[in-house]
Amino acid sequence: MRIKTIMTSVASALAVVLGHPALAAPKVIGNWLLTVEADRFSDAATNVIALTEGTGGDGVLAVRCLRGNLSIALGGTKFDTGDKFLVKFRADKNIVIDTTGTALSETIMQLDTTHEMVRQMLTAKEYAFRVIGTSSKDFVFRAGRGAAKVLGEVTKPCPLSAGND
């Protein structure tokens, strides 16, 4: 029950930050919650958000396709809006990818996302994020059931490029 409450509140927070709610009710796929919003003029899926809860229930991971751009967001801890963070990402035993994150609100941080990060997530069993600011916090997520399917849904409207961008 706790996972659905946290995920629903993060989905609501993301909708507020993005400026609009989803058109359809969220759909549960394995351990993930999938929300799809269609463009009001073309009916194409433009905003796809997949959410899953971290180990210990202390974080939420969102992998999003927003108007043709892939984006990863973390939630579940307190941020100061506008603050910047160094973030280290690792999927299973793949290379560590350094990126940055910006707090969009008190509960959501958006990462500078590369296609390589999402590409690694498609086959990984675990995703780890180390957020470094005045202190550091680790978020660990198990891909679990439904990960490949739901991430495939996210990358349909936001296809992965062939390069390591």
Backbone as JSON, one array per atom type, in Angstrom:
{
  "sequence": "MRIKTIMTSVASALAVVLGHPALAAPKVIGNWLLTVEADRFSDAATNVIALTEGTGGDGVLAVRCLRGNLSIALGGTKFDTGDKFLVKFRADKNIVIDTTGTALSETIMQLDTTHEMVRQMLTAKEYAFRVIGTSSKDFVFRAGRGAAKVLGEVTKPCPLSAGND",
  "N": [[0.83, -1.2, 0.0], [1.96, 1.23, 0.76], [3.81, 1.78, -1.3], [2.15, 2.4, -3.52], [0.87, 4.71, -2.6], [3.06, 6.51, -2.25], [4.05, 6.54, -4.88], [1.83, 7.52, -6.28], [1.62, 10.08, -5.16], [4.06, 11.19, -6.01], [3.67, 11.04, -8.77], [1.58, 12.84, -8.99], [2.88, 15.16, -8.12], [4.79, 15.4, -10.17], [3.06, 15.9, -12.3], [2.05, 18.41, -11.55], [4.41, 19.93, -11.59], [5.01, 19.69, -14.28], [2.84, 20.89, -15.36], [0.42, 19.83, -16.18], [-2.09, 17.26, -15.87], [-2.19, 13.64, -16.24], [-3.9, 12.03, -18.99], [-5.11, 9.57, -18.81], [-5.87, 7.06, -16.34], [-3.25, 5.95, -14.15], [-1.39, 2.97, -14.94], [-0.65, -0.18, -13.66], [2.22, -2.05, -14.09], [3.81, -4.8, -13.44], [6.22, -4.04, -11.07], [5.98, -1.41, -11.53], [4.52, 1.83, -12.21], [2.67, 3.17, -14.74], [2.09, 6.05, -16.61], [0.45, 7.72, -19.19], [0.3, 10.44, -21.37], [-1.49, 11.95, -23.92], [-0.81, 13.97, -26.79], [-2.74, 16.82, -27.3], [-3.42, 17.58, -29.86], [-2.31, 15.9, -31.84], [-2.75, 13.39, -30.86], [-0.68, 11.69, -30.29], [1.49, 9.87, -28.09], [3.0, 11.85, -25.81], [3.97, 12.46, -23.3], [5.25, 10.27, -21.15], [5.38, 8.5, -18.25], [7.13, 6.49, -16.07], [7.12, 4.91, -13.0], [8.82, 3.69, -10.11], [9.4, 2.23, -6.88], [12.06, 2.72, -4.52], [14.5, 0.6, -2.79], [13.75, -0.17, 0.54], [11.83, 1.73, 0.57], [12.38, 4.44, 0.39], [12.58, 6.16, -1.75], [11.68, 7.35, -5.04], [11.73, 6.52, -8.42], [11.52, 7.98, -11.57], [11.15, 7.46, -14.95], [11.03, 9.18, -17.85], [9.37, 10.27, -20.83], [9.24, 13.22, -22.24], [7.68, 15.33, -24.25], [9.22, 14.36, -26.44], [11.77, 14.11, -25.34], [14.01, 12.24, -23.36], [14.01, 11.7, -19.86], [15.13, 11.42, -16.54], [13.95, 11.29, -13.25], [14.24, 11.78, -9.74], [12.7, 11.18, -6.61], [11.3, 11.58, -3.29], [12.79, 12.48, -1.19], [13.84, 15.42, 0.62], [14.38, 18.38, -1.14], [15.9, 21.54, -1.98], [14.31, 23.79, -3.94], [15.61, 24.44, -7.13], [18.25, 23.93, -6.45], [21.41, 22.5, -7.36], [22.93, 19.36, -8.11], [25.56, 16.92, -8.01], [25.41, 13.85, -9.6], [25.84, 10.41, -9.47], [25.47, 7.6, -11.48], [24.69, 4.17, -11.77], [24.06, 1.2, -13.42], [23.54, -2.05, -12.63], [26.6, -3.69, -13.03], [27.71, -1.97, -14.82], [29.55, 0.8, -16.31], [30.2, 3.67, -14.27], [28.25, 6.52, -14.53], [28.59, 9.94, -14.64], [26.58, 12.69, -13.89], [24.41, 15.56, -13.71], [21.96, 17.01, -11.51], [18.89, 18.79, -11.01], [16.9, 20.34, -8.63], [13.53, 20.38, -9.05], [11.41, 20.89, -7.49], [10.43, 20.73, -4.02], [10.33, 18.02, -3.75], [11.1, 16.69, -6.08], [13.76, 15.84, -8.25], [15.29, 16.51, -11.26], [17.29, 14.78, -13.57], [20.14, 15.4, -15.67], [19.83, 13.68, -18.38], [21.14, 10.97, -20.21], [20.93, 9.05, -23.24], [22.34, 6.72, -22.99], [22.2, 6.1, -20.27], [19.48, 5.33, -19.97], [19.42, 3.27, -21.82], [21.11, 1.39, -20.58], [19.51, 0.81, -18.39], [17.47, -0.71, -19.49], [18.24, -3.41, -19.57], [19.23, -3.96, -17.08], [19.24, -5.16, -13.66], [19.32, -3.72, -11.39], [19.38, -0.34, -10.32], [21.44, 2.29, -9.37], [21.8, 5.37, -7.7], [23.78, 8.04, -6.7], [23.42, 10.88, -4.98], [24.95, 13.92, -4.69], [25.46, 16.6, -2.7], [25.5, 19.02, -0.28], [25.7, 16.99, 1.44], [25.67, 13.42, 0.95], [23.44, 11.09, -0.64], [22.28, 7.86, -1.22], [20.32, 6.2, -3.62], [18.69, 3.26, -4.34], [17.34, 1.12, -6.71], [15.43, -1.68, -7.59], [14.94, -3.26, -10.61], [12.93, -5.17, -11.16], [9.76, -6.9, -11.75], [8.25, -6.33, -14.89], [9.86, -4.23, -15.78], [11.37, -4.12, -18.27], [9.27, -4.08, -20.12], [7.77, -1.75, -19.41], [9.73, 0.26, -19.61], [10.21, 0.01, -22.29], [7.82, 1.06, -23.23], [8.16, 3.71, -22.52], [10.29, 4.45, -24.16], [9.22, 4.27, -26.7], [7.87, 6.68, -27.76], [10.09, 8.25, -27.46], [12.63, 7.49, -28.92], [15.69, 5.63, -28.48], [18.89, 6.84, -29.25], [21.55, 5.69, -31.43], [24.11, 6.21, -30.58], [26.46, 6.92, -27.86], [25.26, 9.0, -26.1]],
  "CA": [[0.0, 0.0, 0.0], [2.84, 2.4, 0.86], [4.39, 2.06, -2.62], [1.17, 3.06, -4.38], [0.66, 6.06, -2.06], [4.23, 7.32, -2.59], [4.12, 6.7, -6.32], [0.74, 8.39, -6.71], [1.93, 11.46, -4.8], [5.12, 11.67, -6.89], [3.05, 11.25, -10.08], [0.83, 14.1, -8.88], [3.87, 16.24, -8.07], [5.33, 15.56, -11.51], [2.03, 16.54, -13.12], [2.01, 19.82, -11.19], [5.64, 20.55, -12.1], [4.93, 19.73, -15.74], [1.77, 21.8, -15.73], [-0.82, 19.18, -16.62], [-2.26, 15.89, -15.4], [-2.29, 12.59, -17.26], [-5.24, 11.88, -19.55], [-5.65, 8.28, -18.39], [-5.42, 6.62, -15.02], [-2.01, 5.19, -14.18], [-1.53, 1.53, -15.15], [0.39, -0.93, -12.96], [2.88, -3.1, -14.86], [4.8, -5.37, -12.52], [6.54, -3.15, -9.95], [6.0, -0.05, -12.08], [3.28, 2.55, -12.45], [2.85, 3.83, -16.03], [1.14, 7.1, -16.95], [0.65, 8.19, -20.55], [-0.5, 11.59, -21.77], [-1.49, 12.15, -25.37], [-0.83, 15.33, -27.29], [-4.13, 17.19, -27.55], [-3.67, 17.86, -31.27], [-1.94, 14.77, -32.7], [-3.07, 12.16, -30.14], [0.53, 10.89, -30.07], [1.97, 9.86, -26.71], [4.09, 12.82, -25.68], [4.5, 12.41, -21.94], [5.12, 8.93, -20.6], [6.09, 8.49, -16.98], [7.16, 5.2, -15.4], [7.59, 5.1, -11.63], [9.0, 2.54, -9.24], [9.89, 2.61, -5.55], [13.39, 2.24, -4.15], [14.6, -0.35, -1.69], [13.52, 0.49, 1.82], [10.72, 2.66, 0.44], [12.79, 5.82, 0.65], [12.76, 6.96, -2.96], [10.89, 7.0, -6.22], [12.41, 6.75, -9.68], [10.64, 8.21, -12.72], [11.79, 7.52, -16.26], [9.99, 9.92, -18.55], [9.5, 10.83, -22.16], [8.5, 14.48, -22.17], [7.74, 16.06, -25.53], [10.3, 13.85, -27.27], [13.06, 14.07, -24.64], [14.09, 11.33, -22.22], [14.33, 12.37, -18.61], [15.04, 10.64, -15.31], [13.74, 12.11, -12.06], [14.26, 11.11, -8.45], [11.86, 11.82, -5.6], [11.21, 10.85, -2.03], [13.58, 13.13, -0.16], [13.61, 16.86, 0.56], [15.32, 19.19, -1.9], [15.61, 22.97, -2.06], [14.02, 24.07, -5.34], [16.66, 25.13, -7.86], [19.59, 23.45, -6.1], [22.09, 21.61, -8.31], [23.61, 18.24, -7.47], [26.31, 15.96, -8.79], [24.75, 12.55, -9.46], [26.52, 9.26, -10.06], [24.48, 6.58, -11.85], [25.24, 2.88, -12.18], [23.11, 0.12, -13.64], [24.28, -3.3, -12.39], [28.06, -3.52, -12.96], [28.13, -1.13, -15.93], [30.38, 1.93, -15.91], [29.54, 4.75, -13.52], [28.01, 7.7, -15.36], [28.44, 11.18, -13.88], [25.65, 13.65, -14.48], [23.95, 16.55, -12.73], [20.52, 17.05, -11.27], [18.35, 20.06, -10.54], [15.65, 20.18, -7.88], [12.41, 21.1, -9.66], [10.52, 21.24, -6.38], [10.95, 20.18, -2.77], [10.29, 16.56, -3.76], [11.5, 16.12, -7.37], [15.0, 16.26, -8.87], [15.43, 16.05, -12.64], [18.67, 14.55, -13.94], [20.56, 15.56, -17.05], [19.72, 12.28, -18.76], [21.66, 10.55, -21.51], [20.31, 7.83, -23.76], [23.11, 5.59, -22.47], [21.64, 5.76, -18.96], [18.22, 4.6, -20.17], [19.79, 2.03, -22.53], [21.6, 0.46, -19.56], [18.4, 0.43, -17.53], [16.62, -1.69, -20.17], [18.65, -4.79, -19.3], [19.78, -4.07, -15.73], [18.37, -5.63, -12.58], [19.38, -2.76, -10.3], [19.84, 1.01, -10.68], [21.89, 3.01, -8.18], [22.06, 6.8, -7.89], [24.36, 8.73, -5.55], [23.17, 12.31, -5.11], [25.96, 14.58, -3.88], [25.27, 18.04, -2.5], [26.23, 19.31, 0.96], [25.93, 15.63, 1.92], [25.3, 12.52, -0.14], [22.39, 10.12, -0.37], [22.17, 6.83, -2.24], [19.01, 5.63, -3.96], [18.87, 2.0, -5.06], [16.07, 0.63, -7.23], [15.46, -2.97, -8.27], [14.1, -3.17, -11.8], [11.76, -5.99, -10.86], [8.83, -7.33, -12.79], [7.67, -5.32, -15.76], [10.78, -3.14, -16.11], [11.66, -4.05, -19.71], [8.04, -3.7, -20.82], [7.41, -0.36, -19.14], [10.76, 1.13, -20.19], [9.94, -0.02, -23.73], [6.72, 2.0, -23.47], [8.71, 5.07, -22.4], [11.17, 4.75, -25.28], [8.5, 4.31, -27.98], [7.8, 8.04, -28.27], [11.42, 8.84, -27.3], [13.56, 6.42, -29.31], [17.08, 5.75, -28.08], [19.84, 7.02, -30.36], [22.53, 4.63, -31.53], [25.37, 6.62, -29.96], [26.58, 7.01, -26.4], [25.07, 10.43, -25.79]],
  "C": [[0.87, 1.25, 0.0], [3.41, 2.77, -0.51], [3.41, 2.83, -3.5], [0.91, 4.49, -3.91], [1.82, 6.98, -2.44], [4.26, 7.59, -4.08], [3.02, 7.63, -6.84], [1.04, 9.83, -6.35], [3.06, 12.01, -5.65], [4.56, 11.92, -8.29], [2.27, 12.57, -10.07], [1.79, 15.29, -8.86], [4.48, 16.48, -9.44], [4.32, 16.25, -12.42], [1.95, 18.03, -12.83], [3.23, 20.54, -11.75], [5.58, 20.69, -13.61], [3.78, 20.59, -16.23], [0.49, 21.15, -16.2], [-0.88, 17.75, -16.1], [-2.29, 14.9, -16.57], [-3.73, 12.5, -17.75], [-5.89, 10.59, -19.11], [-5.12, 7.94, -17.01], [-4.12, 5.85, -15.14], [-2.29, 3.69, -14.26], [-0.37, 0.84, -14.45], [0.89, -2.03, -13.88], [4.01, -3.62, -13.99], [4.99, -4.46, -11.33], [6.45, -1.68, -10.34], [4.59, 0.51, -12.22], [3.5, 3.38, -13.72], [1.73, 4.83, -16.26], [1.46, 7.61, -18.34], [-0.26, 9.38, -20.81], [-0.37, 11.76, -23.27], [-1.49, 13.63, -25.7], [-2.27, 15.67, -27.68], [-4.44, 17.41, -29.03], [-3.35, 16.66, -32.17], [-2.35, 13.42, -32.13], [-1.87, 11.24, -29.94], [0.91, 10.96, -28.59], [3.16, 10.81, -26.61], [4.73, 12.78, -24.3], [4.21, 11.04, -21.36], [5.98, 8.89, -19.35], [5.98, 7.1, -16.37], [7.79, 5.39, -14.03], [7.78, 3.78, -10.92], [9.62, 3.0, -7.94], [11.25, 1.99, -5.27], [13.36, 1.26, -3.01], [14.45, 0.41, -0.38], [12.42, 1.53, 1.75], [11.09, 4.11, 0.57], [12.99, 6.65, -0.61], [11.88, 6.47, -4.08], [11.7, 7.41, -7.44], [11.37, 6.94, -10.77], [11.5, 8.26, -13.96], [10.72, 8.06, -17.19], [10.38, 10.24, -19.98], [8.62, 12.07, -22.15], [8.72, 15.25, -23.46], [8.96, 15.67, -26.36], [11.66, 13.77, -26.62], [13.0, 13.11, -23.46], [14.56, 12.07, -20.98], [14.18, 11.39, -17.46], [14.87, 11.62, -14.16], [13.77, 11.22, -10.83], [13.37, 11.89, -7.49], [11.91, 11.02, -4.32], [12.11, 11.38, -0.93], [13.37, 14.63, -0.31], [14.75, 17.56, -0.17], [14.96, 20.66, -1.72], [15.47, 23.29, -3.55], [15.14, 24.9, -5.97], [18.07, 24.67, -7.54], [20.09, 22.47, -7.15], [22.86, 20.56, -7.53], [24.46, 17.5, -8.48], [25.62, 14.62, -8.54], [25.59, 11.5, -10.16], [25.46, 8.19, -10.28], [25.22, 5.3, -12.23], [24.13, 1.86, -12.29], [23.89, -1.19, -13.57], [25.77, -3.01, -12.27], [28.58, -2.71, -14.14], [28.98, 0.03, -15.39], [29.54, 2.95, -15.14], [29.44, 5.95, -14.46], [27.8, 8.89, -14.44], [27.49, 12.1, -14.63], [25.32, 14.68, -13.41], [22.45, 16.46, -12.59], [20.13, 18.41, -10.73], [17.04, 19.79, -9.82], [14.57, 21.05, -8.53], [11.42, 21.58, -8.62], [11.16, 20.68, -5.11], [11.02, 18.66, -2.79], [10.81, 15.91, -5.04], [12.82, 16.72, -7.85], [15.05, 15.67, -10.27], [16.91, 15.92, -12.97], [18.91, 14.96, -15.38], [20.75, 14.14, -17.56], [20.34, 12.02, -20.13], [20.93, 9.29, -21.95], [21.03, 6.6, -23.22], [22.59, 5.17, -21.09], [20.39, 4.9, -19.12], [18.5, 3.27, -20.87], [20.27, 0.99, -21.52], [20.47, -0.04, -18.67], [17.53, -0.67, -18.15], [16.96, -3.13, -19.82], [19.15, -5.01, -17.87], [18.74, -4.59, -14.74], [18.33, -4.63, -11.43], [19.94, -1.44, -10.83], [20.24, 1.7, -9.38], [22.22, 4.46, -8.56], [22.68, 7.32, -6.6], [24.21, 10.22, -5.81], [24.11, 13.02, -4.14], [25.71, 16.08, -3.88], [26.11, 18.41, -1.29], [26.5, 18.01, 1.71], [25.57, 14.71, 0.76], [24.23, 11.53, 0.32], [22.36, 9.15, -1.53], [20.72, 6.39, -2.39], [19.29, 4.36, -4.74], [17.49, 1.48, -5.43], [16.29, -0.72, -7.88], [14.48, -2.88, -9.44], [12.81, -3.96, -11.61], [10.9, -6.32, -12.06], [8.33, -6.14, -13.59], [8.61, -4.24, -16.24], [11.02, -3.02, -17.61], [10.44, -3.58, -20.49], [7.73, -2.21, -20.64], [8.44, 0.62, -19.7], [10.65, 1.14, -21.72], [8.82, 0.94, -24.1], [7.23, 3.44, -23.42], [9.54, 5.42, -23.64], [10.48, 4.7, -26.65], [8.4, 5.74, -28.54], [9.13, 8.8, -28.16], [12.46, 7.79, -27.64], [14.99, 6.71, -28.86], [17.95, 5.91, -29.32], [20.85, 5.9, -30.32], [23.82, 4.95, -30.78], [25.33, 6.58, -28.45], [26.46, 8.46, -25.98], [24.56, 10.65, -24.39]]
}
